[in-house]
Each structure stands twice: as C-alpha cells, then as structure tokens.
Amino acid sequence: MLKIEPYRPQAFIDFTKAENVQAYQTALTKVRAEQLGRHFPVIIDGQERQTEGKLVSTNPCDTSEVVGSTGKASIQDAEDALNGAWTAFESWKTWTMDARARVLLKAAAILKRRRLEACALMTLEVGKNYAEADVEVAEGIDFLEYYAREAMKYEGFGAAETTWFDGEENGLMYLPLGVGVSISPWNFPCAIFLGMLAAPIVVGNTMIVKPAEDSGMIAGLMIEILIEAGLPAGVVQFLPGVGEEVGEYLTTHARTRFITFTGSRNVGLHINEVAARHQKGQKFIKRVIMELGGKDALIIDETADPEVAVTAAVQGGFGFNGQKCSAMSRLIVVDSVYDDIVGQFVERVGRLKVGTGEENAAVTAVVNQESFDKVSSYLEIGGSEGKVLLGGEATGEQGGLTGHYVQPTIIGDLDAQSRMAQEEIFGPVVSVLRARDWAHALEIANSTEYGLTGGVCSRDRARLEQARREFEVGNLYFNRKITGAIVGVQPFGGYNMSGTDSKAGGPEYLGNFMQLKAVTERW
C-alpha cells in the first residue's frame, strides 16, 4: 500500500495580501502570453485528432476576446473513443490500486505547481474572480489526492468484510465496471471535471470525457497535466463536442457501462431515461450518477446573529454570480426580523463591485449568451411576481466592455409557489420570502422539488436539531454560507430532483464505479 501522509485539504490563497494579488496578476499576464489562442484537439487513444469543426471559447466579461478553442468531436470520433477505451480497459484494470493512485498523486503535484496558471485561465474563460478560481483549483487537487488514498481500501480479495463459515474461504472482490462517459459542467470546469474522471479511473475504469462547450480550454489543460503525470493512452479519451450530438450518442450506446453527469435537471432526467432503455447487444444495466442543481434556501430566524446571517446570505447568493448548483437562490426570513435582515442584505449586496474576473470584481459576467438570455427572462418574471429590491437589469456591458453582465438582483414579496421561488435561475438573482415563524420557514424551505443544499442561521438549538432531521437537502449548513463544500470534509450531493446523492468527495463515492464479486472455495 502507498505510504503517503494522511489526506488534508489544500489551504486557500489569502488575497488580502498584496503579494498574492501580484502573483495572480503575474499569472494572468503569463497566461495571456502563453495560453491565449491555444487549440486543444480531440484526443483518442493518446493521439491528437484533427476535426472538421472547432468549439471557440470567448471571455464572458469581454465577448470580443477569443480565449482559445477545442476540437469538435463527431459521431465517428465518439465511436472510435468508445472502442479505444474498451481496449485500454483490458490493460488498465490489471494495474494495482497503488499504481493507478500514483498517477493521480503525480497529477496533483503538477497542478499544485501550475495552480495560479490554471486559476488565471479560469478567470479568462469563465469569468471567475481570484478567490473563486483558487478555491476551485484547490478542490481539483483535493479530488486527486483524496480519491488516490480512498482507492487503497478496495484493494485485494477480502477488502469487504464477510462472515466466517467453517470449511470454506469466502471473500468479496471489488472489480471495475468498464468504460464510462463523463459529461461535466462549465461552472466548475477544473474541480468537477477532474473529480468526475479521477474517481472512476483510479479504481480501474476507463473514461470518455466530454467537457462543457464553454470551458474546453480548462479541461484541455487538465488532460495535459494527466498525460504529463503518466496516464496511459486510452484510459481517458478527450472528446469535446456538442452534447446533443456526441453526448446523446454515447449515453444511449449499448457499450457505455456507466454515465456521470453534472448539469441541469432537464438534461439529467433525459440522460437517466435513455440510459435505462436496453439497446441491442447491451450486456449490463447502465449506472447513472448525477447531480442536477437546486433551488437552495437559507433560513434566518429571529435568534440569529444578524452579522453572521447577512454575511452568509451575501456569500452564498452571489459567489461566482450565483452560478453554482449550491448557491443560495432563496432567502427565507421570519417576519419579526424580515425588514431589518433584508434591509442589511440589500445594502451589502448593493456595495458589491461588478466587473471582470481579471480586476477581481465580486460579481462578474454570466458565462454565455444562453445564460444571459435565461436570467434576463427571469428578471422580467421577478418584476411581475414580486418587488425588485435591488438591480433587476441585464445590462450586457460594464466599464466599457461588452459582456454577459447582469446586475446583482434581489426580488422581495414573493409567494413561495411563484416561479421565482421554485425554478432554478443560475445567475446573480436571489428571491426573498417572508415566513410567519420558524415552522413556516421550514415548510417554505421544503416546498420545492429540489434537495441539494440548505442552511439555517439560528441560535436556537431545538430548531437546529429539527432542521437536522427535517430540512430535505443533501448538504445542510448551520450559521455559515451554504456553498463551498470541501472534499473529504463535506461529501457533496443532493436528492429529490437534485441528483442521486452520490456524495462526491466522500468515503463511499468510489463504490459507484465498482461491482462486487463474492468468491467461495470449499476446503
């Protein structure tokens, strides 16, 4: 077994220190000089493949700037990747857990050295500010480190406990499933992209990875790091492409063994449906592991510390412009403190700087035109369903730059069953709801179809314990923001329409990608 120090999460960079800000800005200059305009091709069986088309990535904070491009895989590329992944599986599955884990650990070491470079590229490609980019790259390193260590407990015959029976040897073996498909999102293009592929490969599977079209550059950089770390050709097939084309082809294919997906509810439900259908020649029941977003709520009651509560609301609602499945998109405040808490919340959000990721603004542009149009449509709905307390406009420009800019927006006086309070918006928009009392607040919190994250700010122990039992979310936080789960510390994943509660970054996650064989020998 690998002899390495126990897992501990990466520390975050302190950007209140001038030298760290300067280091980040130096990295931005370096990335502009060396990475901007790069092309990351499709990679099949370790070979770069030229494609007829390409996917162009632009800076959401300045849409006139092209960040780079990736290849655009075709259906034939997808078929070739699937064949190549099954061929690579025959060898990769024979490697020991130790050997596979070393690849992840080496990749983690490389990413640590290139940390600011990866952060800077993320700032340009998806608009993250310094802290948001840094905590994500730290999370990507954590996934590599954590899963490498977790794999050790699945090695060998007898890794899972069985009961002794006289006259026989009995044991359980963990075996990899085969070839999986990963379809990852743009909002965590480093961490989730790495986590969704690292977990399956470290236990012996091979993967076809399709990153989001808006963040292919970051994904390409992560693949470059894995190759540098010694990942054998074919273990990960890099297949940037259009989801409706290559994604659909792979999720419905008879030889796809499992699918990991993070994204919207509608797309996830479609994948779940088509994956369940038996295809001609299919020998197994496909597994689907998915996280589908949320309509996450923070409850603030009359016993809460106002400073703690408002800080949690601002951070949870507007970190990375609300473009997180865990973002606080609903703020539920009990009536007796509603006016005071909401007033402080509006005042604090109103002071947030809007601008580019490069200038480290608190709120930057949303990722693309589709997101901009969607959020804009909800701003119109919000004005008709409630009262606009702040913002309410999608300006499309900021500081002389044309980009996908939406003002930080707070909508009050909403009914709990309104569209603004029920539907995922995925932008810098928070819906505020007034509750009669604690019981009503908890009822409102549980009134959506989602169940991802939630939080309570209260100093009443009985209420916290009731929420522990009854607040229907996969990740629940007390007296802090409801975003920012740390690998190994807060295993992440929700239920209801928020996903399969697979708990990424947790002690049972690798089990999603293995099957058990019981073996008995009579003496």
C-alpha positions as CSV (number, residue, x, y, z in Angstrom):
1,M,0.0,0.0,0.0
2,L,1.2,3.5,-0.8
3,K,3.0,5.1,2.1
4,I,1.8,8.8,2.0
5,E,0.8,11.3,4.5
6,P,-2.9,11.4,5.5
7,Y,-5.2,13.4,3.3
8,R,-5.7,17.1,4.2
9,P,-7.5,19.7,2.1
10,Q,-5.4,22.3,0.3
11,A,-5.2,25.7,2.0
12,F,-6.6,28.7,0.1
13,I,-4.6,31.6,-1.0
14,D,-5.1,34.8,1.1
15,F,-5.9,37.6,-1.4
16,T,-5.9,40.2,1.3
17,K,-2.1,40.1,1.0
18,A,-0.7,42.3,-1.7
19,E,2.0,39.8,-2.7
20,N,-0.6,37.2,-3.5
21,V,-2.6,39.6,-5.6
22,Q,0.5,40.5,-7.5
23,A,1.3,36.8,-8.1
24,Y,-2.1,36.2,-9.5
25,Q,-1.8,39.2,-11.8
26,T,1.6,37.9,-13.0
27,A,-0.1,34.6,-13.8
28,L,-2.7,36.4,-15.8
29,T,0.0,38.1,-17.8
30,K,1.8,34.8,-18.4
31,V,-1.4,33.0,-19.4
32,R,-2.3,35.8,-21.8
33,A,1.1,35.5,-23.4
34,E,1.4,31.7,-23.5
35,Q,-2.1,30.2,-23.4
36,L,-4.4,32.7,-25.1
37,G,-5.4,31.4,-28.5
38,R,-4.3,27.8,-27.9
39,H,-6.2,24.9,-29.5
40,F,-6.8,21.7,-27.6
41,P,-7.7,18.9,-30.1
42,V,-9.7,15.8,-29.6
43,I,-7.5,13.0,-28.1
44,I,-8.3,9.4,-28.9
45,D,-6.1,6.6,-27.8
46,G,-3.4,9.1,-26.9
47,Q,-3.3,10.6,-30.4
48,E,-4.4,14.1,-31.2
49,R,-7.1,14.1,-33.9
50,Q,-8.0,17.0,-36.2
51,T,-11.7,17.6,-36.6
52,E,-13.6,19.4,-39.3
53,G,-15.1,22.0,-36.8
54,K,-14.0,23.5,-33.6
55,L,-15.5,25.0,-30.5
56,V,-14.4,28.5,-29.8
57,S,-14.2,29.8,-26.2
58,T,-14.7,33.5,-25.5
59,N,-14.2,35.6,-22.4
60,P,-17.7,36.2,-20.9
61,C,-16.5,39.5,-19.4
62,D,-15.3,40.8,-22.8
63,T,-17.0,38.8,-25.6
64,S,-14.8,40.4,-28.3
65,E,-11.9,38.3,-26.9
66,V,-11.3,34.7,-28.0
67,V,-9.6,32.7,-25.3
68,G,-9.0,29.7,-27.4
69,S,-10.6,26.6,-28.9
70,T,-11.0,22.9,-28.8
71,G,-11.8,20.2,-31.4
72,K,-15.4,19.4,-32.1
73,A,-15.8,15.6,-32.0
74,S,-18.1,13.8,-34.4
75,I,-20.2,10.7,-34.0
76,Q,-17.3,8.7,-35.6
77,D,-14.9,10.2,-33.1
78,A,-17.2,9.1,-30.3
79,E,-17.4,5.5,-31.7
80,D,-13.6,5.4,-32.0
81,A,-13.2,6.7,-28.5
82,L,-15.5,4.0,-27.2
83,N,-13.7,1.3,-28.9
84,G,-10.3,2.6,-27.8
85,A,-11.5,2.9,-24.2
86,W,-12.6,-0.7,-24.1
87,T,-9.2,-1.8,-25.5
88,A,-7.4,0.3,-22.9
89,F,-9.6,-1.1,-20.1
90,E,-8.2,-4.6,-20.7
91,S,-4.7,-3.4,-19.5
92,W,-5.7,-0.7,-17.1
93,K,-7.9,-2.9,-15.0
94,T,-4.9,-5.1,-14.3
95,W,-2.9,-2.3,-12.7
96,T,-2.9,-2.3,-8.9
97,M,-4.7,0.4,-6.9
98,D,-1.3,1.7,-5.8
99,A,-0.1,2.1,-9.4
100,R,-3.2,3.9,-10.6
101,A,-3.3,6.1,-7.5
102,R,0.3,7.2,-8.2
103,V,-0.9,8.8,-11.5
104,L,-3.4,10.9,-9.6
105,L,-0.9,11.9,-7.0
106,K,1.6,12.9,-9.7
107,A,-1.1,14.9,-11.4
108,A,-2.0,16.6,-8.1
109,A,1.7,17.6,-7.7
110,I,1.8,19.1,-11.2
111,L,-1.4,21.0,-10.6
112,K,0.0,22.4,-7.4
113,R,2.9,23.8,-9.3
114,R,0.6,25.2,-12.0
115,R,-2.1,26.4,-9.6
116,L,-2.1,30.1,-10.5
117,E,-1.8,29.3,-14.2
118,A,-4.9,27.2,-14.0
119,C,-6.7,29.9,-11.9
120,A,-5.8,32.6,-14.4
121,L,-7.1,30.6,-17.4
122,M,-10.3,30.1,-15.5
123,T,-10.6,33.8,-14.9
124,L,-10.4,34.4,-18.6
125,E,-12.5,31.5,-19.8
126,V,-15.5,31.5,-17.4
127,G,-15.0,34.8,-15.6
128,K,-14.1,33.7,-12.0
129,N,-12.5,36.2,-9.7
130,Y,-9.3,35.3,-7.8
131,A,-10.8,33.6,-4.8
132,E,-13.4,31.7,-6.7
133,A,-10.9,30.4,-9.1
134,D,-8.4,29.5,-6.4
135,V,-10.8,27.5,-4.2
136,E,-11.8,25.6,-7.3
137,V,-8.3,24.6,-8.3
138,A,-7.7,23.7,-4.7
139,E,-10.7,21.4,-4.9
140,G,-9.4,19.8,-8.0
141,I,-6.2,19.0,-6.3
142,D,-8.2,17.7,-3.3
143,F,-10.2,15.3,-5.5
144,L,-7.0,13.8,-7.0
145,E,-5.4,13.5,-3.5
146,Y,-8.5,12.1,-1.8
147,Y,-9.5,9.5,-4.3
148,A,-5.9,8.2,-4.6
149,R,-6.0,7.5,-0.9
150,E,-9.6,6.2,-0.8
151,A,-8.8,3.6,-3.5
152,M,-6.4,1.8,-1.2
153,K,-9.2,0.3,0.9
154,Y,-10.7,-1.5,-2.1
155,E,-7.5,-3.5,-3.0
156,G,-7.5,-7.3,-3.0
157,F,-9.6,-10.3,-2.1
158,G,-11.4,-9.7,1.2
159,A,-11.4,-5.9,1.0
160,A,-15.1,-6.0,2.1
161,E,-15.9,-7.9,5.3
162,T,-17.8,-11.2,5.2
163,T,-18.8,-13.6,8.0
164,W,-16.7,-16.7,8.7
165,F,-18.1,-20.1,7.7
166,D,-16.4,-23.3,8.8
167,G,-14.8,-25.3,6.0
168,E,-14.7,-22.5,3.4
169,E,-12.9,-19.4,2.4
170,N,-15.3,-16.6,1.5
171,G,-14.5,-13.1,0.3
172,L,-15.5,-10.2,-1.8
173,M,-13.6,-8.6,-4.6
174,Y,-14.1,-5.1,-6.0
175,L,-14.0,-5.0,-9.8
176,P,-14.1,-2.0,-12.1
177,L,-17.2,-1.7,-14.4
178,G,-15.6,-0.9,-17.7
179,V,-16.0,2.2,-19.9
180,G,-17.8,5.2,-18.6
181,V,-18.8,8.6,-20.0
182,S,-18.4,11.8,-18.1
183,I,-20.4,14.9,-19.1
184,S,-19.2,17.8,-16.9
185,P,-20.3,21.4,-16.4
186,W,-18.8,24.8,-17.1
187,N,-19.3,26.3,-13.7
188,F,-16.6,24.1,-12.0
189,P,-14.5,23.3,-15.1
190,C,-11.4,22.2,-13.2
191,A,-12.7,20.6,-10.0
192,I,-15.8,18.8,-11.1
193,F,-14.2,17.8,-14.4
194,L,-11.3,16.2,-12.5
195,G,-13.4,14.7,-9.8
196,M,-15.8,13.0,-12.3
197,L,-12.9,11.3,-14.1
198,A,-10.4,10.7,-11.3
199,A,-12.8,8.6,-9.2
200,P,-13.7,6.1,-11.9
201,I,-10.1,5.7,-13.3
202,V,-8.4,5.2,-10.0
203,V,-10.4,2.0,-9.4
204,G,-9.7,0.6,-12.9
205,N,-12.3,2.0,-15.3
206,T,-11.6,3.9,-18.5
207,M,-13.4,7.2,-19.4
208,I,-14.6,9.2,-22.3
209,V,-14.8,12.8,-21.1
210,K,-16.9,15.5,-22.7
211,P,-16.4,18.9,-21.1
212,A,-18.8,21.7,-21.4
213,E,-18.5,23.7,-24.6
214,D,-17.8,26.9,-22.7
215,S,-14.9,25.6,-20.7
216,G,-12.9,23.3,-23.0
217,M,-9.7,25.2,-22.5
218,I,-9.5,24.5,-18.8
219,A,-10.5,20.8,-19.4
220,G,-7.7,20.6,-22.1
221,L,-5.2,21.9,-19.6
222,M,-6.3,19.2,-17.1
223,I,-5.9,16.5,-19.7
224,E,-2.4,17.9,-20.5
225,I,-1.5,17.5,-16.8
226,L,-2.8,14.0,-16.6
227,I,-0.8,13.0,-19.6
228,E,2.3,14.6,-18.1
229,A,1.6,12.6,-14.9
230,G,1.9,9.3,-16.9
231,L,-1.7,8.4,-17.6
232,P,-1.5,5.6,-20.3
233,A,-3.0,6.3,-23.7
234,G,-6.7,5.4,-24.0
235,V,-7.5,5.5,-20.3
236,V,-9.1,8.9,-20.7
237,Q,-10.4,9.8,-24.2
238,F,-10.8,13.6,-24.5
239,L,-13.9,14.3,-26.6
240,P,-15.0,18.0,-26.6
241,G,-18.1,18.2,-28.6
242,V,-21.8,19.2,-28.7
243,G,-23.8,17.4,-26.0
244,E,-26.9,16.9,-28.3
245,E,-24.6,15.0,-30.7
246,V,-21.8,13.1,-29.2
247,G,-23.3,13.2,-25.6
248,E,-26.5,11.7,-26.9
249,Y,-24.7,9.1,-28.9
250,L,-22.6,7.9,-26.0
251,T,-25.3,7.9,-23.3
252,T,-27.5,5.7,-25.5
253,H,-24.8,3.4,-26.7
254,A,-25.0,-0.3,-25.9
255,R,-21.3,-0.4,-24.8
256,T,-21.4,2.5,-22.4
257,R,-21.3,0.9,-18.9
258,F,-21.9,4.0,-16.8
259,I,-22.5,7.7,-17.0
260,T,-21.6,10.6,-14.7
261,F,-23.3,13.9,-15.3
262,T,-23.5,17.2,-13.6
263,G,-25.8,19.8,-15.1
264,S,-29.4,20.8,-15.5
265,R,-32.4,18.9,-14.2
266,N,-34.0,18.5,-17.7
267,V,-30.9,17.2,-19.3
268,G,-30.2,14.9,-16.4
269,L,-33.6,13.4,-16.5
270,H,-33.3,12.8,-20.2
271,I,-30.0,11.0,-19.7
272,N,-31.5,8.9,-17.0
273,E,-34.4,8.0,-19.2
274,V,-32.4,7.0,-22.3
275,A,-29.7,5.2,-20.3
276,A,-32.4,3.0,-18.8
277,R,-33.5,1.7,-22.2
278,H,-32.0,-1.6,-23.2
279,Q,-30.1,-1.4,-26.5
280,K,-29.4,-4.3,-28.9
281,G,-26.3,-6.1,-27.8
282,Q,-26.2,-4.5,-24.3
283,K,-25.0,-6.9,-21.6
284,F,-25.4,-4.8,-18.5
285,I,-27.7,-2.3,-16.8
286,K,-26.1,1.1,-17.0
287,R,-25.4,3.1,-13.9
288,V,-26.1,6.8,-13.8
289,I,-24.5,9.0,-11.2
290,M,-25.7,12.6,-11.4
291,E,-26.1,16.0,-9.7
292,L,-28.8,18.2,-11.1
293,G,-28.8,21.5,-9.3
294,G,-31.1,23.1,-6.8
295,K,-33.3,25.9,-5.5
296,D,-31.4,26.3,-2.3
297,A,-32.6,28.2,0.7
298,L,-31.1,29.8,3.7
299,I,-33.5,30.4,6.7
300,I,-32.8,33.3,9.1
301,D,-34.8,33.3,12.3
302,E,-35.2,35.9,15.0
303,T,-32.5,34.4,17.2
304,A,-29.8,34.6,14.5
305,D,-26.7,36.8,14.8
306,P,-27.5,39.4,12.1
307,E,-23.9,39.9,11.0
308,V,-23.3,36.1,10.6
309,A,-26.6,35.7,8.8
310,V,-26.3,38.5,6.3
311,T,-22.7,37.6,5.6
312,A,-23.8,34.0,4.9
313,A,-26.6,35.3,2.6
314,V,-24.3,37.6,0.6
315,Q,-21.6,34.9,0.1
316,G,-24.0,32.1,-0.6
317,G,-26.1,34.1,-3.0
318,F,-23.6,36.0,-5.1
319,G,-20.4,33.9,-5.1
320,F,-19.5,33.4,-8.7
321,N,-22.6,35.3,-9.7
322,G,-25.0,32.6,-8.2
323,Q,-23.7,30.2,-10.9
324,K,-23.4,27.3,-8.5
325,C,-25.9,24.4,-8.0
326,S,-25.4,25.0,-4.3
327,A,-26.0,28.8,-4.5
328,M,-28.5,30.4,-2.1
329,S,-31.2,31.4,-4.5
330,R,-33.9,31.7,-1.8
331,L,-33.6,33.7,1.4
332,I,-36.3,32.9,3.9
333,V,-36.6,35.3,6.8
334,V,-39.1,35.1,9.7
335,D,-41.5,38.1,9.9
336,S,-40.2,39.7,13.1
337,V,-36.8,40.4,11.7
338,Y,-37.6,40.4,8.0
339,D,-37.3,44.2,7.4
340,D,-34.0,44.5,9.3
341,I,-32.3,41.5,7.8
342,V,-33.5,42.1,4.3
343,G,-32.5,45.8,4.6
344,Q,-29.0,44.9,5.6
345,F,-28.8,42.2,2.9
346,V,-29.8,44.7,0.2
347,E,-27.4,47.3,1.4
348,R,-24.5,44.8,1.5
349,V,-25.2,43.4,-2.0
350,G,-25.5,46.9,-3.3
351,R,-21.9,47.5,-2.4
352,L,-20.6,44.5,-4.4
353,K,-18.3,45.5,-7.3
354,V,-19.4,44.4,-10.7
355,G,-16.7,44.0,-13.3
356,T,-14.3,41.5,-14.8
357,G,-12.6,38.5,-13.3
358,E,-9.2,40.0,-14.1
359,E,-9.9,43.0,-11.9
360,N,-11.1,40.7,-9.2
361,A,-14.7,42.0,-9.1
362,A,-17.1,40.4,-6.7
363,V,-19.7,39.9,-9.4
364,T,-18.6,39.2,-13.0
365,A,-20.5,38.3,-16.2
366,V,-22.6,35.1,-16.5
367,V,-21.0,32.5,-18.7
368,N,-22.6,32.8,-22.1
369,Q,-25.4,34.3,-24.2
370,E,-27.8,31.4,-23.3
371,S,-27.4,32.1,-19.6
372,F,-27.7,35.8,-20.1
373,D,-31.0,35.4,-22.0
374,K,-32.3,32.9,-19.4
375,V,-31.5,35.2,-16.5
376,S,-32.9,38.2,-18.3
377,S,-36.2,36.4,-18.8
378,Y,-36.4,35.7,-15.1
379,L,-35.8,39.4,-14.3
380,E,-39.0,40.2,-16.2
381,I,-40.8,37.5,-14.3
382,G,-39.5,38.7,-11.0
383,G,-40.8,42.2,-11.6
384,S,-44.3,40.9,-12.1
385,E,-44.3,38.3,-9.3
386,G,-42.7,40.4,-6.6
387,K,-40.9,43.7,-5.8
388,V,-37.4,44.5,-7.2
389,L,-35.4,45.5,-4.1
390,L,-32.1,45.8,-6.0
391,G,-30.9,45.5,-9.5
392,G,-33.3,44.0,-12.0
393,E,-31.4,44.8,-15.2
394,A,-29.3,42.7,-17.6
395,T,-27.0,45.5,-18.9
396,G,-24.9,43.4,-21.2
397,E,-22.0,45.7,-20.6
398,Q,-19.8,47.0,-17.8
399,G,-16.9,49.5,-17.7
400,G,-16.9,50.0,-21.5
401,L,-16.7,46.2,-22.1
402,T,-19.4,44.2,-23.9
403,G,-20.1,41.0,-21.9
404,H,-22.8,38.9,-20.3
405,Y,-23.3,41.3,-17.4
406,V,-26.4,41.1,-15.1
407,Q,-26.8,43.4,-12.1
408,P,-26.9,41.7,-8.7
409,T,-30.7,41.4,-8.2
410,I,-32.9,40.8,-5.2
411,I,-36.6,40.2,-5.5
412,G,-38.9,40.5,-2.4
413,D,-42.5,40.0,-1.6
414,L,-42.6,36.7,-3.4
415,D,-45.1,33.8,-2.9
416,A,-43.4,30.5,-2.0
417,Q,-45.0,28.9,-5.1
418,S,-44.0,31.6,-7.5
419,R,-41.8,30.7,-10.4
420,M,-39.0,32.9,-8.9
421,A,-39.2,30.8,-5.8
422,Q,-39.5,27.4,-7.5
423,E,-37.3,27.4,-10.6
424,E,-33.5,27.3,-10.9
425,I,-32.3,30.6,-12.4
426,F,-28.5,30.1,-12.2
427,G,-27.5,33.7,-12.0
428,P,-27.0,36.7,-9.6
429,V,-30.6,36.7,-8.6
430,V,-32.0,36.0,-5.1
431,S,-35.6,35.5,-4.2
432,V,-36.6,36.7,-0.7
433,L,-39.6,35.2,1.1
434,R,-41.3,36.2,4.3
435,A,-42.2,33.4,6.8
436,R,-44.7,33.8,9.6
437,D,-42.5,32.0,12.0
438,W,-39.9,29.2,12.3
439,A,-42.3,26.4,11.4
440,H,-43.5,28.3,8.3
441,A,-39.9,29.0,7.2
442,L,-39.0,25.3,7.3
443,E,-42.2,24.5,5.4
444,I,-41.2,27.0,2.7
445,A,-37.7,25.6,2.5
446,N,-39.0,22.2,1.8
447,S,-41.6,23.3,-0.8
448,T,-39.5,22.8,-3.9
449,E,-38.8,19.6,-5.9
450,Y,-35.0,20.0,-5.2
451,G,-32.9,18.9,-2.3
452,L,-29.3,19.9,-2.7
453,T,-28.0,22.4,-0.2
454,G,-29.7,24.5,2.5
455,G,-28.9,26.4,5.7
456,V,-30.2,27.8,8.9
457,C,-28.9,30.8,10.8
458,S,-30.3,30.5,14.3
459,R,-29.1,30.3,17.9
460,D,-32.0,28.1,19.0
461,R,-30.6,24.5,19.5
462,A,-34.0,22.8,19.2
463,R,-34.6,24.4,15.8
464,L,-31.2,23.4,14.6
465,E,-31.9,19.8,15.6
466,Q,-35.3,19.9,14.0
467,A,-33.7,21.1,10.8
468,R,-31.0,18.4,11.0
469,R,-33.9,15.9,10.9
470,E,-36.4,17.6,8.6
471,F,-34.7,20.0,6.2
472,E,-34.8,18.0,3.0
473,V,-31.3,18.6,1.5
474,G,-28.2,16.5,0.9
475,N,-25.9,19.2,2.4
476,L,-27.1,21.3,5.3
477,Y,-25.1,24.1,6.9
478,F,-25.7,26.0,10.2
479,N,-24.6,29.6,10.8
480,R,-22.5,29.9,7.6
481,K,-22.9,30.1,3.9
482,I,-24.4,27.1,2.1
483,T,-21.7,26.9,-0.6
484,G,-18.1,25.7,-0.6
485,A,-18.2,22.0,0.3
486,I,-14.6,20.7,0.9
487,V,-13.5,17.3,-0.4
488,G,-13.4,14.8,2.4
489,V,-14.9,17.3,4.9
490,Q,-18.4,17.8,3.4
491,P,-19.2,15.0,0.9
492,F,-21.4,16.6,-1.7
493,G,-24.6,15.6,-3.4
494,G,-28.4,16.0,-3.1
495,Y,-31.5,14.0,-3.5
496,N,-35.1,14.6,-4.8
497,M,-34.6,16.3,-8.2
498,S,-31.1,17.4,-7.2
499,G,-29.5,14.1,-8.1
500,T,-28.6,10.7,-6.9
501,D,-27.0,11.8,-3.6
502,S,-23.7,10.1,-4.7
503,K,-21.7,12.3,-2.2
504,A,-18.7,13.3,-4.3
505,G,-15.6,13.6,-2.2
506,G,-16.9,11.2,0.4
507,P,-15.9,7.7,1.7
508,E,-18.4,5.8,-0.4
509,Y,-18.1,7.6,-3.7
510,L,-15.7,5.2,-5.4
511,G,-18.2,2.4,-4.9
512,N,-20.3,3.9,-7.6
513,F,-17.7,2.7,-10.1
514,M,-17.2,-0.8,-9.0
515,Q,-19.0,-4.1,-8.7
516,L,-18.6,-6.8,-6.1
517,K,-17.9,-10.5,-6.8
518,A,-18.3,-13.0,-4.0
519,V,-15.9,-16.0,-4.2
520,T,-16.2,-19.2,-2.2
521,E,-13.7,-22.0,-2.0
522,R,-14.7,-25.2,-0.1
523,W,-11.6,-26.7,1.7
